[in-house]
């Protein structure tokens, strides 16, 4: 079982819609969770992190965490063509290590 | 100027050659990391360093070595490159003492390495 699993996509959504990305992780002791955005050929860019159960909102992005279900999600509201990218879920199971999912590719169609 | 820089940005080499990838940062972070990224596999940790005297292997260190020349510089070497080391390589930095929780990693622009 992979430490962090994401649907690879591609996830295609119309402009203005909500994109919903899911991530599950295997290490129940994981404490912090990150979402990175990566444009093709570019480096991962931090969108937001979350470490408490519940929702965390930052602009058009909302991260949701459910530690009991070992599940973290990212919602992108009012999706824009500039949101077209690969979204990486990363989990911090200990002090130093980040375990990454393979990423979900999102395409926002105009 | 970028906080984390990597050189070279692109490199094509031949099997058996020794290659060094360099990473420099101006963020003042103590922790530095090297990852490789392959399609469909995500980012995998090669080596990490918590300070100049503390270097540790990651999950895929075989065939690689590193050097932490200073707080700001962390180099990755491929002693004898092989084709399956063709990948995108990223350096990252973090500093758990910046006050922001949790320890957050910031990535350099990457080096695209092709081994023929």
Interface residues (C-beta under 8 A of the other chain):
Chain A: X4 X8 X31 X32 X34 X41 X42 X43 X44 X45 X46 X49 X51 X88 X90 X92 X95 X96 X97 X98 X100 X101 X102 X103
Chain B: X31 X40 X41 X42 X43 X44 X45 X48 X50 X56 X58 X90 X96 X101 X102 X103 X104 X105 X106 X107 X108 X109 X110 X112
